[in-house]
Every structure is written in structure tokens, then in C-alpha cells.
Amino acid sequence: MGRLFRWAVFLALIGGIVFWVTTIPETVSEEELASLSSDAAAGESVFNASGCASCHKAPKAEDDAKLTLAGGQSFPSPFGTFKAPNISSDPEHGIGGWSQAEFVTAVLKGTSPEGQHYFPAFPYTTYNKMTLQDAVNLHAYMQTLPADATPNQPHDVGFPFNIRRNLGGWKFLFLKDDWVLQTDDPQLVRGRYLVEAMGHCAECHTARNQLGGLDTSAWMQGAPDPSGKGRVPAITPDKLGWNAADIAEYLTSGFTPEFDTAGGHMVDVIENTAKLTEEDRDAIAAYLLAL
Amino acid sequence: MRRSTISLTALTLAIGTVAFAGGHGGNPAVKARNAHMGLYGFNLGILGDMAKGTTEYNAEAASSAAKNLATLAALDQSAYWPEGTAQGEVEGSRAKAEIWTDGGGAFEKGKDMAVAAAALADVAGNGLEALQAGIGPAGAACGACHKAYRGPKN
């Protein structure tokens, strides 16, 4: 009996150590970024392609007011309701006081400056494939945006999902840094980067498993809307039935081939894609048609 | 024997009810809304295909389609939007509950649409470039309302 107990304690300790090690939040160091010089103007297109403002703008903000990243929008999910934080340049309530390495760590690793895991409502599962150069450019651009002193609101997430350390296990299971679409074609490679490393289309258009991990075997095949009402449509070529020009037009003006228009969050997405170059919209269209 | 007769009667009634719902069902206000939106889409399609160059520009046809849009946008739709017809409340609806709770924002957006459609009707017959310039604001007006007040596909 005593021997069995000692074994149980030993195995629990091993398990605890494995959990601790696999759930350590990852960071990007200053040294890794030392050789890069940042370009705020180039960061603007990263900002638009990555759709930062769509989630971090103040609720109902339109046009230029969307550049004040005060946060506060609610994002319902089966795990609770997430509140987008203030990521304006305000040093106290926003992220104006963050170092470059802290910013890049947050975006690419999903780790806060305090060393905590972020909830994957923040799509670092996409941004982890972004180049370090794009990430430092994005940081430089966001520092030029207005400051706002709106305090962050707490997320409304229940036990056990509110234990941040557990997210290390979630990342271990679901945070992948390989591409879904395998290709060498230059246009498709660009489209893949726009979709899989910045635009995060899959976050809504791909179904999730019980723990909220994306089901990459059903990539872009549509999913229940997180609001609980209706569905996010499939955008694979067999289901969508649009050609490249149709997709590019939709991403520019919001018009479908039937001259319906985009609705809901997709309107914010299109306000971003409309700011990309025509080549980039064509690359996204080519990517979707290659699925 | 009697039990099976009762069951059969119940089943027949049930089938009858379902068949009735299938044939005549759907909320009439929702059907009216969808029909109205369909007419917007059809007329906008005529203009959009010309603007994109899919069909050749025709001043008369463009002007008629744009006038139809302006007429449709000017109609009083208040009876189309009774309370209790939001998405999830009645079948086929994609109307967000906010339409009835945010103090007339949807009505304001409807007026914006009427203004944009009237402006388009004024210029649609004046050449392809005028049409291309005018169609953007009309599309944006459609999108503004869909952004705030239309739920995801059912």
C-alpha cells in the first residue's frame, strides 16, 4: 500500500512537471528582432490585411473612428463572452507602453507582457505564421494610431476555461505553424499568407471541435455562427460557386454576383480587404479557388 | 384497434398540418421583406452588370432600373417589420433583434438608402462613368443596414 502511494505521488509529480513545461508561455526575445528595422507605412497594409480594427475598434465605430482601437466589442462563444481589449497607443489603458518584443510576443505567440496566455479569441493561431518583419512593421504603424483611455473589461468566461495556464495545453494541442494549403505557386503562396497568416478567414469559416480547436480537415467549409443563430457560410469553391472576378469584386465592393451585399462582421472584413492592392485581392481569390 | 384508429387520425392531422405549413407557411411580413429585397437585387443587378462591363451600357435601361430602385426605397415599409419577427422568432428571418431595440437606427439607414437610390436615379442615364460613380453609395447604403441589422444565413 505504502509503495503504491509512493508511486502515485511520483507519477502525479511527473505529470505536473510535464504539464508545467508544456504550458510555459513562449516569447520572442529582443535579440531575435535586433537586426530588423521597422517601417510604419508598410505596417499599415499588415494592419488592414490582419483585420485588427474590426475587433478592436470601439463598438459601432465607423470609418476613421475605427483607427481608435479602444476595444469593448463582445464576442460570444460556447466558452463564454470575450471582450476585445484596448490596444490603442495609450500607455496606461492601451499598449503604448509595450516594448517591440512584448508586442511581437503577444501577436505571434499569444503571450501577454505579464507572461500569461491569451485566449485564442485573439487569432494568434493565425498570426503565428506572420514574418517577424511584418510584425515589427505592424507595431510601428499601431504606435502612430490615436490613444484612448477606455479601461479594459473583464472577459465573461467560466471555470475551467478561465484558468489561463490551461491555455498552454490548448496551444500544445491546437496551435500549428504549418500551412493548410500546400503550394509553390507564387500567387497562391501570397494568397495563403494573406489568408492563413493574416486575414484569419478560417477563424469563422471553419468549424471547431469540442475544445474550440479548428477542424483543419473541414477547412473553410462553414461553421455554426458563434452568436448561436444561423451559419457562417462555406467558402470552398464547390459550395461558393463564384469565379475569381466574383470573389475579388465581393472583397472590394461587398456585392455578391447576385448583387446582394455582405452583412454583419463581413462588412468590416470587406472594409479592410477593399484597402488591399488589387493583386492581393486576386491572390485571396486564387487561394480560395485552390481549396 | 380503436387505439390504432386514433393514432392514424392523429397522424393524418399531423401530416395535414405540416403540409399546410409547407404550402402556405412562412410569416407574411418576412415573405414581403424578402420579396422587396429581391426586387432591389434584380434592379441593382441590371446596373451592376453594366458598371462591371458584363453587359453593355444602355442609358434607358439603366435609368429605368435606377428609378425602380428609388421607387422601391421610397415605399413605406413599416408594416413589413412587426415586432416578433426577428431571426430565431420566425422561420426564414435574418432580421436582428436590434432593429426593434436601438431607437430607430434601422429606419435612419432606410432613409439613407432612399437618398442614395434617388441620387443614383438622377445620374444613371448620364453615361457609364456616372453610373459607376453612383452605384457605390447605393451599395454602401445596402451594406450599412446589412452590417448592423442582418443576421447570418440560416
HADDOCK unambig.tbl for C-alpha pairs under 7 A between the chains (distance, minus, plus):
assign (segid A and resid 225 and name CA) (segid B and resid 152 and name CA) 6.95 0.50 0.50
assign (segid A and resid 229 and name CA) (segid B and resid 88 and name CA) 6.99 0.50 0.50
assign (segid A and resid 229 and name CA) (segid B and resid 152 and name CA) 6.99 0.50 0.50
assign (segid A and resid 230 and name CA) (segid B and resid 152 and name CA) 5.06 0.50 0.50
assign (segid A and resid 230 and name CA) (segid B and resid 153 and name CA) 5.09 0.50 0.50
assign (segid A and resid 230 and name CA) (segid B and resid 154 and name CA) 4.11 0.50 0.50
assign (segid A and resid 231 and name CA) (segid B and resid 152 and name CA) 5.71 0.50 0.50
assign (segid A and resid 231 and name CA) (segid B and resid 153 and name CA) 5.34 0.50 0.50
assign (segid A and resid 231 and name CA) (segid B and resid 154 and name CA) 5.87 0.50 0.50
assign (segid A and resid 232 and name CA) (segid B and resid 152 and name CA) 6.33 0.50 0.50
assign (segid A and resid 232 and name CA) (segid B and resid 153 and name CA) 6.80 0.50 0.50
assign (segid A and resid 258 and name CA) (segid B and resid 41 and name CA) 6.80 0.50 0.50
assign (segid A and resid 258 and name CA) (segid B and resid 45 and name CA) 6.51 0.50 0.50
assign (segid A and resid 259 and name CA) (segid B and resid 41 and name CA) 5.42 0.50 0.50
assign (segid A and resid 259 and name CA) (segid B and resid 44 and name CA) 6.32 0.50 0.50
assign (segid A and resid 259 and name CA) (segid B and resid 45 and name CA) 5.42 0.50 0.50
assign (segid A and resid 260 and name CA) (segid B and resid 41 and name CA) 5.91 0.50 0.50
assign (segid A and resid 261 and name CA) (segid B and resid 142 and name CA) 6.65 0.50 0.50
assign (segid A and resid 261 and name CA) (segid B and resid 143 and name CA) 5.66 0.50 0.50
assign (segid A and resid 262 and name CA) (segid B and resid 143 and name CA) 6.12 0.50 0.50
assign (segid A and resid 262 and name CA) (segid B and resid 146 and name CA) 6.84 0.50 0.50
assign (segid A and resid 263 and name CA) (segid B and resid 143 and name CA) 6.22 0.50 0.50
assign (segid A and resid 263 and name CA) (segid B and resid 146 and name CA) 4.35 0.50 0.50
assign (segid A and resid 263 and name CA) (segid B and resid 147 and name CA) 4.26 0.50 0.50
assign (segid A and resid 263 and name CA) (segid B and resid 150 and name CA) 6.08 0.50 0.50
assign (segid A and resid 264 and name CA) (segid B and resid 146 and name CA) 6.23 0.50 0.50
assign (segid A and resid 264 and name CA) (segid B and resid 147 and name CA) 3.98 0.50 0.50
assign (segid A and resid 264 and name CA) (segid B and resid 148 and name CA) 6.06 0.50 0.50
assign (segid A and resid 264 and name CA) (segid B and resid 150 and name CA) 6.31 0.50 0.50
assign (segid A and resid 264 and name CA) (segid B and resid 151 and name CA) 6.51 0.50 0.50
assign (segid A and resid 265 and name CA) (segid B and resid 147 and name CA) 6.61 0.50 0.50
assign (segid A and resid 267 and name CA) (segid B and resid 143 and name CA) 6.90 0.50 0.50
assign (segid A and resid 267 and name CA) (segid B and resid 147 and name CA) 5.77 0.50 0.50
